[in-house]
Amino acid sequence: MHLLWLLLVKVKKRSENFDKAKLKASMKKAGAKDAHATKIADKIKGKVKPGTTTVIIRRWVITELRPLDAKAARAYETYKKPGKKN
């Protein structure tokens, strides 16, 4: 007899207002120039609607940042929050 163990990952869904400064800071931590981070944060702020997920915002940032600074885009894309397990 084989036992199959399933690992369940629970996602806590919570709503939070869009914070342009927080988004800009995260891009700068990835190595983006201030001007690039400001431009992208302004553009994304105009796209965010109720229900927009952080996954979507993250994709938008990577798409916008890659042509401006590929290295920062890669760092942003691969960043894992401390304490998160994969």
Secondary structure, DSSP 8 states (H G I E B T S, - for coil): -------------------HHHHHHHHHHTT--HHHHHHHHHHHHHH--TT--HHHHHHHHHHHHTTT-HHHHHHHHH---TT---
